[in-house]
Amino acid sequence: MALYDIKPIFDTDLDIAASPELMDHLTNDVRWKKSEPRDLVAEGQGINHRVKDSRAYDGYKTVAGDVTAIPVPLQDSYPIDFGTLMSEATMIEDMPYPIARLERVLDWKLALATTYEHAAKEKHMADVQKIAKYLLELS
């Protein structure tokens, strides 16, 4: 999103759709750690209860910084495979890596926002609104 000036770079994290080979590599790379399960907050009659989200993705996060490698397909919430993402990706000038099309990022954010009940749900929905607005302005 920062690449398209939709969100300031200092206000965002970086998610990487990771191939099985990259996931194997990150297992042994000390600069990466296993992603922690996300906390769910169950609210009822004024009682808050935190539980671990067993549906959290099985990815890796950088020890320093805010980069997350996420294996695709993302369990039941996003069944698009790595090959499809790569075939649709675009190259941006001066960037050595392919970037997901914004339509695909929008699709992914919608899947995350409607599947998981963790705190990031609001963040994903805010991102959905920003991307949709940007794409509408382009059309």
N, C-alpha and C positions, 0 to 999 in steps of 0.2 A: 504494500500500500504506500509505503514511503517513496518507492521508486516512481510512482505516478503522482506524487505530491498530494495524496489523499489524506495522509497522516504524517505528522512530523517524525523524522527519523528517531529523535530522542524519546518519542512517545510510543514506540512500538517494539515488538520482539520479532524474531525471525524464525519462521517454521520452515523446515526442510522436509520435503517428501523424500524419504530415504529408500533406496533400493535394498534388496536383501543383502547384497555384497557390502554396502555401506554400513548397514546395521551390524553385520559380522565384524567389520573393522572397528566400529565404535566400542564393541564389547571389550576390546583389549587396549583402547586408547585412554590414557590417564587424564586427558583433557575433557573427557566426557563421563557423566555419571548416569545411572539408571534413573528415569523419571519417577518421581514419587506419585503414588495414587493421590488423586484430588480428594479434598474433603467435600462432603455433601452436608448441607445444613437442613435438617428436618425441623420444621416449625409447626407447632400445634398447641393451641390453647395457652399461648405465652411461654412455651417451653422450647428452647433451642437444643438440638442434639446433633453433634458432629459425628459423621461416619465416613469411612473411607469408601470412595467410589471404585468398586471392583471393575467397572467398565472402562477405567482410564486406559489410555493407549499405552502400549508397551514400547516406549521410545527411550531416547537418551537426551540429556540436556547438558550444555557446556558447564564446566565447573565455574568458569568466569564468564560473565556476560549473560545474555538471554537468548540463546539459540537452542532450538529444540529440533531434533531429528525424529520424524514420525514415520513409522513403517506404513506403507499403503499396500492393500486397502486397509482402511481404519475400521477394523472389526465390522460390526453390523451397521455403523452409522454412515459410512462412506465407502461404498464398494468399488470405487474406481481404482484400477490397478496402476502400478508404476509405469508400465509401458504406454498406457493411454495418456497419462499426465505428460510424459516426455514427448509423445508424438504431437501433442497440442501446444506444447510450451513455445515461448517466443524468446528471441535473443534481443537484448537491449544493448545499445552502443556502450562500449567500454566495460561490459559485464561479461566475465568468463563463463557464467553458468546460465542455463536456460531458466526462464521465469514463467510461472504459471500465468495463463491468461486471466484477466480480471473476472471474466465470466465464471471461470472455474473456481477462483478464490471466493467469489460470491456464493457459488453453489456449496463449497466446502463450509463456509461460515454458517450458512443456513442449516446445513446438516448438523454441525456442532451445536448451534443454538437450540435446535429443536430436539436433540437427542439427549444431551447431558443436562443435569440439574445442578451443576456446580456454579460457583460465583462467576466464572468466566462467561456464563450465558449472556449476561447483560453486555459484556464487552463485545462478544460476537455479534449481537443484535445491533449495537452501535456501529460496528464495522460494516454490517450489511447495509445499513442506512447510508453510510458514507459512500460505499462502492456504488450502490444503486443510483444515488444522486449524481455521482461522477459520470457513470455510464449514460444516464439520461441527458446530461449536459452535452455529451459527445454526439448524441444522435440528432 
